[in-house]
Amino acid sequence: YAERDGIRFYTWEWNEKGREIAGGQPAIGVMADELQETHPHLVRIGPDGFLRVDYGGLAAELGGA
């Protein structure tokens, strides 16, 4: 992983179920449960019950990273 401003960024490979849920999203990002601890306003619960990250809000807070 890499870290910026105390936020860890990860890469991963989607499994079959992850591809179904993610719908083609990139395989790089943050772990919602970790981000929720420091930036709860950027995490919500989706209709499927999984945590979702507001990546637009995160990029704005990091200065367009």
Number of C-alpha atoms within 10 A of each C-alpha: 10 10 10 9 6 9 16 14 13 13 12 10 10 15 8 9 9 12 13 10 12 12 9 10 11 11 13 12 15 19 16 19 14 13 18 16 10 11 14 13 13 17 21 15 11 10 8 7 8 10 14 16 22 12 13 12 14 19 11 10 11 12 8 9 9
